[in-house]
Amino acid sequence: MAKQRMGTSGNRGLHISPSETDNHIASEDIAALAYELWQARGRPEGSPEVDWLEAEKQLRDRLESAPAAQNTEPLLVRRSGA
């Protein structure tokens, strides 16, 4: 079974598709955020797991706090004779 990747917009946002609401976070998204966190900490040597774990936590928190997906598309109405 192929994994679907949750994309990031410039590594700043988390895009959640309806099929991704099972708390699955792609490792690519974790890595991208962990890299940003590492840079923000001044790029220290050693302890990459600190940034990885923090990135996982932040992304999981975002996923859990995201509002439930709502279908905002209008319903199509079929008229007789159309």
mmCIF file as gemmi writes it, N, C-alpha and C atoms, coordinates in Angstrom:
data_model
loop_
_atom_site.group_PDB
_atom_site.id
_atom_site.type_symbol
_atom_site.label_atom_id
_atom_site.label_alt_id
_atom_site.label_comp_id
_atom_site.label_asym_id
_atom_site.label_entity_id
_atom_site.label_seq_id
_atom_site.pdbx_PDB_ins_code
_atom_site.Cartn_x
_atom_site.Cartn_y
_atom_site.Cartn_z
_atom_site.occupancy
_atom_site.B_iso_or_equiv
_atom_site.pdbx_formal_charge
_atom_site.auth_seq_id
_atom_site.auth_asym_id
_atom_site.pdbx_PDB_model_num
ATOM 1 N N . MET Axp A 1 ? 0.849 -1.175 0 1 0 ? 1 A 1
ATOM 2 C CA . MET Axp A 1 ? 0 0 0 1 0 ? 1 A 1
ATOM 3 C C . MET Axp A 1 ? 0.894 1.237 0 1 0 ? 1 A 1
ATOM 4 N N . ALA Axp A 2 ? 0.622 2.145 -0.899 1 0 ? 2 A 1
ATOM 5 C CA . ALA Axp A 2 ? 1.442 3.351 -1.024 1 0 ? 2 A 1
ATOM 6 C C . ALA Axp A 2 ? 1.033 4.38 0.02 1 0 ? 2 A 1
ATOM 7 N N . LYS Axp A 3 ? 2.026 5.046 0.57 1 0 ? 3 A 1
ATOM 8 C CA . LYS Axp A 3 ? 1.756 6.113 1.534 1 0 ? 3 A 1
ATOM 9 C C . LYS Axp A 3 ? 1.439 7.39 0.778 1 0 ? 3 A 1
ATOM 10 N N . GLN Axp A 4 ? 0.505 8.153 1.302 1 0 ? 4 A 1
ATOM 11 C CA . GLN Axp A 4 ? 0.25 9.471 0.764 1 0 ? 4 A 1
ATOM 12 C C . GLN Axp A 4 ? 1.048 10.457 1.581 1 0 ? 4 A 1
ATOM 13 N N . ARG Axp A 5 ? 1.609 11.439 0.925 1 0 ? 5 A 1
ATOM 14 C CA . ARG Axp A 5 ? 2.423 12.428 1.616 1 0 ? 5 A 1
ATOM 15 C C . ARG Axp A 5 ? 1.594 13.664 1.892 1 0 ? 5 A 1
ATOM 16 N N . MET Axp A 6 ? 1.666 14.121 3.118 1 0 ? 6 A 1
ATOM 17 C CA . MET Axp A 6 ? 1.046 15.396 3.447 1 0 ? 6 A 1
ATOM 18 C C . MET Axp A 6 ? 2.05 16.467 3.094 1 0 ? 6 A 1
ATOM 19 N N . GLY Axp A 7 ? 1.692 17.342 2.208 1 0 ? 7 A 1
ATOM 20 C CA . GLY Axp A 7 ? 2.62 18.368 1.77 1 0 ? 7 A 1
ATOM 21 C C . GLY Axp A 7 ? 2.669 19.544 2.707 1 0 ? 7 A 1
ATOM 22 N N . THR Axp A 8 ? 3.738 20.297 2.561 1 0 ? 8 A 1
ATOM 23 C CA . THR Axp A 8 ? 3.845 21.542 3.31 1 0 ? 8 A 1
ATOM 24 C C . THR Axp A 8 ? 3.981 22.669 2.312 1 0 ? 8 A 1
ATOM 25 N N . SER Axp A 9 ? 3.523 23.796 2.673 1 0 ? 9 A 1
ATOM 26 C CA . SER Axp A 9 ? 3.623 24.963 1.823 1 0 ? 9 A 1
ATOM 27 C C . SER Axp A 9 ? 4.82 25.766 2.291 1 0 ? 9 A 1
ATOM 28 N N . GLY Axp A 10 ? 5.933 25.647 1.588 1 0 ? 10 A 1
ATOM 29 C CA . GLY Axp A 10 ? 7.147 26.312 2.022 1 0 ? 10 A 1
ATOM 30 C C . GLY Axp A 10 ? 7.589 25.82 3.39 1 0 ? 10 A 1
ATOM 31 N N . ASN Axp A 11 ? 7.205 24.603 3.72 1 0 ? 11 A 1
ATOM 32 C CA . ASN Axp A 11 ? 7.507 24 5.016 1 0 ? 11 A 1
ATOM 33 C C . ASN Axp A 11 ? 6.904 24.794 6.174 1 0 ? 11 A 1
ATOM 34 N N . ARG Axp A 12 ? 5.901 25.568 5.9 1 0 ? 12 A 1
ATOM 35 C CA . ARG Axp A 12 ? 5.291 26.384 6.951 1 0 ? 12 A 1
ATOM 36 C C . ARG Axp A 12 ? 3.912 25.885 7.357 1 0 ? 12 A 1
ATOM 37 N N . GLY Axp A 13 ? 3.162 25.265 6.458 1 0 ? 13 A 1
ATOM 38 C CA . GLY Axp A 13 ? 1.81 24.854 6.776 1 0 ? 13 A 1
ATOM 39 C C . GLY Axp A 13 ? 1.644 23.362 6.677 1 0 ? 13 A 1
ATOM 40 N N . LEU Axp A 14 ? 0.615 22.853 7.275 1 0 ? 14 A 1
ATOM 41 C CA . LEU Axp A 14 ? 0.336 21.436 7.224 1 0 ? 14 A 1
ATOM 42 C C . LEU Axp A 14 ? -0.97 21.261 6.481 1 0 ? 14 A 1
ATOM 43 N N . HIS Axp A 15 ? -0.945 20.539 5.38 1 0 ? 15 A 1
ATOM 44 C CA . HIS Axp A 15 ? -2.137 20.304 4.589 1 0 ? 15 A 1
ATOM 45 C C . HIS Axp A 15 ? -2.647 18.913 4.894 1 0 ? 15 A 1
ATOM 46 N N . ILE Axp A 16 ? -3.856 18.844 5.387 1 0 ? 16 A 1
ATOM 47 C CA . ILE Axp A 16 ? -4.408 17.572 5.813 1 0 ? 16 A 1
ATOM 48 C C . ILE Axp A 16 ? -5.535 17.185 4.871 1 0 ? 16 A 1
ATOM 49 N N . SER Axp A 17 ? -5.377 16.063 4.199 1 0 ? 17 A 1
ATOM 50 C CA . SER Axp A 17 ? -6.449 15.57 3.353 1 0 ? 17 A 1
ATOM 51 C C . SER Axp A 17 ? -7.361 14.703 4.209 1 0 ? 17 A 1
ATOM 52 N N . PRO Axp A 18 ? -8.624 14.535 3.8 1 0 ? 18 A 1
ATOM 53 C CA . PRO Axp A 18 ? -9.55 13.73 4.613 1 0 ? 18 A 1
ATOM 54 C C . PRO Axp A 18 ? -9.028 12.34 4.91 1 0 ? 18 A 1
ATOM 55 N N . SER Axp A 19 ? -8.257 11.748 4.008 1 0 ? 19 A 1
ATOM 56 C CA . SER Axp A 19 ? -7.737 10.404 4.245 1 0 ? 19 A 1
ATOM 57 C C . SER Axp A 19 ? -6.543 10.409 5.195 1 0 ? 19 A 1
ATOM 58 N N . GLU Axp A 20 ? -6.032 11.562 5.562 1 0 ? 20 A 1
ATOM 59 C CA . GLU Axp A 20 ? -4.857 11.662 6.418 1 0 ? 20 A 1
ATOM 60 C C . GLU Axp A 20 ? -5.217 11.974 7.863 1 0 ? 20 A 1
ATOM 61 N N . THR Axp A 21 ? -6.476 11.865 8.225 1 0 ? 21 A 1
ATOM 62 C CA . THR Axp A 21 ? -6.888 12.258 9.568 1 0 ? 21 A 1
ATOM 63 C C . THR Axp A 21 ? -6.68 11.166 10.601 1 0 ? 21 A 1
ATOM 64 N N . ASP Axp A 22 ? -5.914 10.128 10.268 1 0 ? 22 A 1
ATOM 65 C CA . ASP Axp A 22 ? -5.66 9.045 11.219 1 0 ? 22 A 1
ATOM 66 C C . ASP Axp A 22 ? -4.374 9.287 12.008 1 0 ? 22 A 1
ATOM 67 N N . ASN Axp A 23 ? -3.965 10.537 12.124 1 0 ? 23 A 1
ATOM 68 C CA . ASN Axp A 23 ? -2.769 10.948 12.864 1 0 ? 23 A 1
ATOM 69 C C . ASN Axp A 23 ? -1.471 10.461 12.235 1 0 ? 23 A 1
ATOM 70 N N . HIS Axp A 24 ? -1.497 10.129 10.968 1 0 ? 24 A 1
ATOM 71 C CA . HIS Axp A 24 ? -0.275 9.763 10.257 1 0 ? 24 A 1
ATOM 72 C C . HIS Axp A 24 ? 0.407 11.041 9.803 1 0 ? 24 A 1
ATOM 73 N N . ILE Axp A 25 ? 1.674 11.156 10.118 1 0 ? 25 A 1
ATOM 74 C CA . ILE Axp A 25 ? 2.453 12.314 9.695 1 0 ? 25 A 1
ATOM 75 C C . ILE Axp A 25 ? 3.625 11.786 8.888 1 0 ? 25 A 1
ATOM 76 N N . ALA Axp A 26 ? 3.781 12.288 7.67 1 0 ? 26 A 1
ATOM 77 C CA . ALA Axp A 26 ? 4.851 11.828 6.795 1 0 ? 26 A 1
ATOM 78 C C . ALA Axp A 26 ? 6.215 12.207 7.363 1 0 ? 26 A 1
ATOM 79 N N . SER Axp A 27 ? 7.158 11.3 7.243 1 0 ? 27 A 1
ATOM 80 C CA . SER Axp A 27 ? 8.5 11.567 7.757 1 0 ? 27 A 1
ATOM 81 C C . SER Axp A 27 ? 9.147 12.751 7.048 1 0 ? 27 A 1
ATOM 82 N N . GLU Axp A 28 ? 8.751 13.002 5.789 1 0 ? 28 A 1
ATOM 83 C CA . GLU Axp A 28 ? 9.291 14.158 5.065 1 0 ? 28 A 1
ATOM 84 C C . GLU Axp A 28 ? 8.868 15.464 5.734 1 0 ? 28 A 1
ATOM 85 N N . ASP Axp A 29 ? 7.637 15.5 6.24 1 0 ? 29 A 1
ATOM 86 C CA . ASP Axp A 29 ? 7.153 16.704 6.927 1 0 ? 29 A 1
ATOM 87 C C . ASP Axp A 29 ? 7.86 16.885 8.263 1 0 ? 29 A 1
ATOM 88 N N . ILE Axp A 30 ? 8.082 15.786 8.97 1 0 ? 30 A 1
ATOM 89 C CA . ILE Axp A 30 ? 8.796 15.859 10.243 1 0 ? 30 A 1
ATOM 90 C C . ILE Axp A 30 ? 10.223 16.346 10.001 1 0 ? 30 A 1
ATOM 91 N N . ALA Axp A 31 ? 10.874 15.777 8.99 1 0 ? 31 A 1
ATOM 92 C CA . ALA Axp A 31 ? 12.257 16.157 8.683 1 0 ? 31 A 1
ATOM 93 C C . ALA Axp A 31 ? 12.36 17.633 8.318 1 0 ? 31 A 1
ATOM 94 N N . ALA Axp A 32 ? 11.414 18.128 7.526 1 0 ? 32 A 1
ATOM 95 C CA . ALA Axp A 32 ? 11.458 19.533 7.111 1 0 ? 32 A 1
ATOM 96 C C . ALA Axp A 32 ? 11.314 20.464 8.317 1 0 ? 32 A 1
ATOM 97 N N . LEU Axp A 33 ? 10.377 20.152 9.201 1 0 ? 33 A 1
ATOM 98 C CA . LEU Axp A 33 ? 10.194 20.996 10.381 1 0 ? 33 A 1
ATOM 99 C C . LEU Axp A 33 ? 11.364 20.846 11.342 1 0 ? 33 A 1
ATOM 100 N N . ALA Axp A 34 ? 11.88 19.633 11.506 1 0 ? 34 A 1
ATOM 101 C CA . ALA Axp A 34 ? 13.033 19.416 12.392 1 0 ? 34 A 1
ATOM 102 C C . ALA Axp A 34 ? 14.227 20.238 11.909 1 0 ? 34 A 1
ATOM 103 N N . TYR Axp A 35 ? 14.404 20.31 10.6 1 0 ? 35 A 1
ATOM 104 C CA . TYR Axp A 35 ? 15.496 21.108 10.038 1 0 ? 35 A 1
ATOM 105 C C . TYR Axp A 35 ? 15.308 22.586 10.372 1 0 ? 35 A 1
ATOM 106 N N . GLU Axp A 36 ? 14.069 23.081 10.246 1 0 ? 36 A 1
ATOM 107 C CA . GLU Axp A 36 ? 13.798 24.479 10.595 1 0 ? 36 A 1
ATOM 108 C C . GLU Axp A 36 ? 14.061 24.738 12.078 1 0 ? 36 A 1
ATOM 109 N N . LEU Axp A 37 ? 13.645 23.797 12.923 1 0 ? 37 A 1
ATOM 110 C CA . LEU Axp A 37 ? 13.869 23.954 14.362 1 0 ? 37 A 1
ATOM 111 C C . LEU Axp A 37 ? 15.361 23.964 14.676 1 0 ? 37 A 1
ATOM 112 N N . TRP Axp A 38 ? 16.099 23.074 14.027 1 0 ? 38 A 1
ATOM 113 C CA . TRP Axp A 38 ? 17.549 23.001 14.213 1 0 ? 38 A 1
ATOM 114 C C . TRP Axp A 38 ? 18.211 24.308 13.811 1 0 ? 38 A 1
ATOM 115 N N . GLN Axp A 39 ? 17.799 24.866 12.666 1 0 ? 39 A 1
ATOM 116 C CA . GLN Axp A 39 ? 18.346 26.154 12.222 1 0 ? 39 A 1
ATOM 117 C C . GLN Axp A 39 ? 18.008 27.258 13.213 1 0 ? 39 A 1
ATOM 118 N N . ALA Axp A 40 ? 16.777 27.251 13.715 1 0 ? 40 A 1
ATOM 119 C CA . ALA Axp A 40 ? 16.348 28.275 14.668 1 0 ? 40 A 1
ATOM 120 C C . ALA Axp A 40 ? 17.139 28.2 15.974 1 0 ? 40 A 1
ATOM 121 N N . ARG Axp A 41 ? 17.635 27.007 16.308 1 0 ? 41 A 1
ATOM 122 C CA . ARG Axp A 41 ? 18.431 26.84 17.53 1 0 ? 41 A 1
ATOM 123 C C . ARG Axp A 41 ? 19.895 27.162 17.302 1 0 ? 41 A 1
ATOM 124 N N . GLY Axp A 42 ? 20.24 27.635 16.112 1 0 ? 42 A 1
ATOM 125 C CA . GLY Axp A 42 ? 21.622 28.012 15.843 1 0 ? 42 A 1
ATOM 126 C C . GLY Axp A 42 ? 22.468 26.889 15.278 1 0 ? 42 A 1
ATOM 127 N N . ARG Axp A 43 ? 21.839 25.853 14.783 1 0 ? 43 A 1
ATOM 128 C CA . ARG Axp A 43 ? 22.498 24.705 14.155 1 0 ? 43 A 1
ATOM 129 C C . ARG Axp A 43 ? 23.554 24.051 15.042 1 0 ? 43 A 1
ATOM 130 N N . PRO Axp A 44 ? 23.178 23.696 16.274 1 0 ? 44 A 1
ATOM 131 C CA . PRO Axp A 44 ? 24.147 23.052 17.167 1 0 ? 44 A 1
ATOM 132 C C . PRO Axp A 44 ? 24.484 21.635 16.685 1 0 ? 44 A 1
ATOM 133 N N . GLU Axp A 45 ? 25.652 21.159 17.052 1 0 ? 45 A 1
ATOM 134 C CA . GLU Axp A 45 ? 26.056 19.798 16.695 1 0 ? 45 A 1
ATOM 135 C C . GLU Axp A 45 ? 25.482 18.81 17.699 1 0 ? 45 A 1
ATOM 136 N N . GLY Axp A 46 ? 25.19 17.602 17.209 1 0 ? 46 A 1
ATOM 137 C CA . GLY Axp A 46 ? 24.697 16.542 18.082 1 0 ? 46 A 1
ATOM 138 C C . GLY Axp A 46 ? 23.226 16.683 18.413 1 0 ? 46 A 1
ATOM 139 N N . SER Axp A 47 ? 22.658 15.636 18.95 1 0 ? 47 A 1
ATOM 140 C CA . SER Axp A 47 ? 21.267 15.591 19.426 1 0 ? 47 A 1
ATOM 141 C C . SER Axp A 47 ? 20.212 15.922 18.367 1 0 ? 47 A 1
ATOM 142 N N . PRO Axp A 48 ? 20.279 15.305 17.184 1 0 ? 48 A 1
ATOM 143 C CA . PRO Axp A 48 ? 19.243 15.59 16.179 1 0 ? 48 A 1
ATOM 144 C C . PRO Axp A 48 ? 17.872 15.091 16.613 1 0 ? 48 A 1
ATOM 145 N N . GLU Axp A 49 ? 17.849 14.115 17.543 1 0 ? 49 A 1
ATOM 146 C CA . GLU Axp A 49 ? 16.554 13.595 17.988 1 0 ? 49 A 1
ATOM 147 C C . GLU Axp A 49 ? 15.753 14.648 18.743 1 0 ? 49 A 1
ATOM 148 N N . VAL Axp A 50 ? 16.415 15.646 19.326 1 0 ? 50 A 1
ATOM 149 C CA . VAL Axp A 50 ? 15.707 16.716 20.039 1 0 ? 50 A 1
ATOM 150 C C . VAL Axp A 50 ? 14.787 17.447 19.065 1 0 ? 50 A 1
ATOM 151 N N . ASP Axp A 51 ? 15.325 17.829 17.912 1 0 ? 51 A 1
ATOM 152 C CA . ASP Axp A 51 ? 14.527 18.555 16.927 1 0 ? 51 A 1
ATOM 153 C C . ASP Axp A 51 ? 13.496 17.641 16.269 1 0 ? 51 A 1
ATOM 154 N N . TRP Axp A 52 ? 13.857 16.377 16.028 1 0 ? 52 A 1
ATOM 155 C CA . TRP Axp A 52 ? 12.922 15.436 15.416 1 0 ? 52 A 1
ATOM 156 C C . TRP Axp A 52 ? 11.701 15.227 16.319 1 0 ? 52 A 1
ATOM 157 N N . LEU Axp A 53 ? 11.946 14.988 17.602 1 0 ? 53 A 1
ATOM 158 C CA . LEU Axp A 53 ? 10.842 14.757 18.534 1 0 ? 53 A 1
ATOM 159 C C . LEU Axp A 53 ? 9.977 16 18.701 1 0 ? 53 A 1
ATOM 160 N N . GLU Axp A 54 ? 10.61 17.163 18.73 1 0 ? 54 A 1
ATOM 161 C CA . GLU Axp A 54 ? 9.843 18.41 18.83 1 0 ? 54 A 1
ATOM 162 C C . GLU Axp A 54 ? 9.006 18.621 17.572 1 0 ? 54 A 1
ATOM 163 N N . ALA Axp A 55 ? 9.561 18.326 16.415 1 0 ? 55 A 1
ATOM 164 C CA . ALA Axp A 55 ? 8.824 18.464 15.16 1 0 ? 55 A 1
ATOM 165 C C . ALA Axp A 55 ? 7.627 17.516 15.137 1 0 ? 55 A 1
ATOM 166 N N . GLU Axp A 56 ? 7.82 16.281 15.564 1 0 ? 56 A 1
ATOM 167 C CA . GLU Axp A 56 ? 6.709 15.321 15.639 1 0 ? 56 A 1
ATOM 168 C C . GLU Axp A 56 ? 5.601 15.854 16.542 1 0 ? 56 A 1
ATOM 169 N N . LYS Axp A 57 ? 5.995 16.368 17.692 1 0 ? 57 A 1
ATOM 170 C CA . LYS Axp A 57 ? 5.019 16.892 18.651 1 0 ? 57 A 1
ATOM 171 C C . LYS Axp A 57 ? 4.243 18.057 18.057 1 0 ? 57 A 1
ATOM 172 N N . GLN Axp A 58 ? 4.958 19.005 17.45 1 0 ? 58 A 1
ATOM 173 C CA . GLN Axp A 58 ? 4.287 20.171 16.876 1 0 ? 58 A 1
ATOM 174 C C . GLN Axp A 58 ? 3.325 19.776 15.758 1 0 ? 58 A 1
ATOM 175 N N . LEU Axp A 59 ? 3.75 18.872 14.884 1 0 ? 59 A 1
ATOM 176 C CA . LEU Axp A 59 ? 2.885 18.454 13.775 1 0 ? 59 A 1
ATOM 177 C C . LEU Axp A 59 ? 1.684 17.661 14.283 1 0 ? 59 A 1
ATOM 178 N N . ARG Axp A 60 ? 1.889 16.811 15.269 1 0 ? 60 A 1
ATOM 179 C CA . ARG Axp A 60 ? 0.772 16.055 15.838 1 0 ? 60 A 1
ATOM 180 C C . ARG Axp A 60 ? -0.219 17.013 16.506 1 0 ? 60 A 1
ATOM 181 N N . ASP Axp A 61 ? 0.292 18.017 17.228 1 0 ? 61 A 1
ATOM 182 C CA . ASP Axp A 61 ? -0.583 19 17.861 1 0 ? 61 A 1
ATOM 183 C C . ASP Axp A 61 ? -1.391 19.762 16.813 1 0 ? 61 A 1
ATOM 184 N N . ARG Axp A 62 ? -0.743 20.137 15.706 1 0 ? 62 A 1
ATOM 185 C CA . ARG Axp A 62 ? -1.457 20.833 14.625 1 0 ? 62 A 1
ATOM 186 C C . ARG Axp A 62 ? -2.535 19.943 14.026 1 0 ? 62 A 1
ATOM 187 N N . LEU Axp A 63 ? -2.201 18.683 13.823 1 0 ? 63 A 1
ATOM 188 C CA . LEU Axp A 63 ? -3.143 17.74 13.236 1 0 ? 63 A 1
ATOM 189 C C . LEU Axp A 63 ? -4.35 17.554 14.136 1 0 ? 63 A 1
ATOM 190 N N . GLU Axp A 64 ? -4.109 17.419 15.434 1 0 ? 64 A 1
ATOM 191 C CA . GLU Axp A 64 ? -5.194 17.213 16.392 1 0 ? 64 A 1
ATOM 192 C C . GLU Axp A 64 ? -6.053 18.454 16.568 1 0 ? 64 A 1
ATOM 193 N N . SER Axp A 65 ? -5.47 19.633 16.406 1 0 ? 65 A 1
ATOM 194 C CA . SER Axp A 65 ? -6.236 20.859 16.608 1 0 ? 65 A 1
ATOM 195 C C . SER Axp A 65 ? -6.868 21.381 15.316 1 0 ? 65 A 1
ATOM 196 N N . ALA Axp A 66 ? -6.573 20.728 14.185 1 0 ? 66 A 1
ATOM 197 C CA . ALA Axp A 66 ? -7.155 21.158 12.905 1 0 ? 66 A 1
ATOM 198 C C . ALA Axp A 66 ? -8.65 20.897 12.93 1 0 ? 66 A 1
ATOM 199 N N . PRO Axp A 67 ? -9.439 21.859 12.43 1 0 ? 67 A 1
ATOM 200 C CA . PRO Axp A 67 ? -10.887 21.643 12.396 1 0 ? 67 A 1
ATOM 201 C C . PRO Axp A 67 ? -11.223 20.487 11.461 1 0 ? 67 A 1
ATOM 202 N N . ALA Axp A 68 ? -12.312 19.825 11.76 1 0 ? 68 A 1
ATOM 203 C CA . ALA Axp A 68 ? -12.753 18.712 10.919 1 0 ? 68 A 1
ATOM 204 C C . ALA Axp A 68 ? -13.027 19.227 9.51 1 0 ? 68 A 1
ATOM 205 N N . ALA Axp A 69 ? -12.641 18.433 8.539 1 0 ? 69 A 1
ATOM 206 C CA . ALA Axp A 69 ? -12.852 18.817 7.141 1 0 ? 69 A 1
ATOM 207 C C . ALA Axp A 69 ? -14.343 18.92 6.871 1 0 ? 69 A 1
ATOM 208 N N . GLN Axp A 70 ? -14.711 20.012 6.239 1 0 ? 70 A 1
ATOM 209 C CA . GLN Axp A 70 ? -16.104 20.225 5.903 1 0 ? 70 A 1
ATOM 210 C C . GLN Axp A 70 ? -16.219 20.337 4.401 1 0 ? 70 A 1
ATOM 211 N N . ASN Axp A 71 ? -17.235 19.739 3.859 1 0 ? 71 A 1
ATOM 212 C CA . ASN Axp A 71 ? -17.476 19.826 2.434 1 0 ? 71 A 1
ATOM 213 C C . ASN Axp A 71 ? -18.203 21.132 2.16 1 0 ? 71 A 1
ATOM 214 N N . THR Axp A 72 ? -17.52 22.074 1.523 1 0 ? 72 A 1
ATOM 215 C CA . THR Axp A 72 ? -18.114 23.38 1.258 1 0 ? 72 A 1
ATOM 216 C C . THR Axp A 72 ? -18.6 23.511 -0.177 1 0 ? 72 A 1
ATOM 217 N N . GLU Axp A 73 ? -18.484 22.429 -0.942 1 0 ? 73 A 1
ATOM 218 C CA . GLU Axp A 73 ? -18.961 22.482 -2.316 1 0 ? 73 A 1
ATOM 219 C C . GLU Axp A 73 ? -20.473 22.36 -2.331 1 0 ? 73 A 1
ATOM 220 N N . PRO Axp A 74 ? -21.127 23.138 -3.213 1 0 ? 74 A 1
ATOM 221 C CA . PRO Axp A 74 ? -22.59 23.05 -3.287 1 0 ? 74 A 1
ATOM 222 C C . PRO Axp A 74 ? -23.016 21.71 -3.867 1 0 ? 74 A 1
ATOM 223 N N . LEU Axp A 75 ? -24.16 21.26 -3.429 1 0 ? 75 A 1
ATOM 224 C CA . LEU Axp A 75 ? -24.713 20.033 -3.982 1 0 ? 75 A 1
ATOM 225 C C . LEU Axp A 75 ? -25.229 20.302 -5.381 1 0 ? 75 A 1
ATOM 226 N N . LEU Axp A 76 ? -25.021 19.362 -6.261 1 0 ? 76 A 1
ATOM 227 C CA . LEU Axp A 76 ? -25.531 19.494 -7.621 1 0 ? 76 A 1
ATOM 228 C C . LEU Axp A 76 ? -26.976 19.015 -7.647 1 0 ? 76 A 1
ATOM 229 N N . VAL Axp A 77 ? -27.805 19.805 -8.274 1 0 ? 77 A 1
ATOM 230 C CA . VAL Axp A 77 ? -29.212 19.45 -8.366 1 0 ? 77 A 1
ATOM 231 C C . VAL Axp A 77 ? -29.526 19.154 -9.818 1 0 ? 77 A 1
ATOM 232 N N . ARG Axp A 78 ? -30.047 17.978 -10.081 1 0 ? 78 A 1
ATOM 233 C CA . ARG Axp A 78 ? -30.407 17.6 -11.439 1 0 ? 78 A 1
ATOM 234 C C . ARG Axp A 78 ? -31.856 17.994 -11.661 1 0 ? 78 A 1
ATOM 235 N N . ARG Axp A 79 ? -32.07 18.78 -12.674 1 0 ? 79 A 1
ATOM 236 C CA . ARG Axp A 79 ? -33.427 19.198 -13.018 1 0 ? 79 A 1
ATOM 237 C C . ARG Axp A 79 ? -33.97 18.252 -14.084 1 0 ? 79 A 1
ATOM 238 N N . SER Axp A 80 ? -35.248 18.01 -14.023 1 0 ? 80 A 1
ATOM 239 C CA . SER Axp A 80 ? -35.839 17.111 -15.012 1 0 ? 80 A 1
ATOM 240 C C . SER Axp A 80 ? -35.735 17.76 -16.392 1 0 ? 80 A 1
ATOM 241 N N . GLY Axp A 81 ? -35.44 16.931 -17.395 1 0 ? 81 A 1
ATOM 242 C CA . GLY Axp A 81 ? -35.31 17.426 -18.758 1 0 ? 81 A 1
ATOM 243 C C . GLY Axp A 81 ? -33.926 17.951 -19.066 1 0 ? 81 A 1
ATOM 244 N N . ALA Axp A 82 ? -32.999 17.854 -18.126 1 0 ? 82 A 1
ATOM 245 C CA . ALA Axp A 82 ? -31.665 18.374 -18.365 1 0 ? 82 A 1
ATOM 246 C C . ALA Axp A 82 ? -30.747 17.3 -18.84 1 0 ? 82 A 1
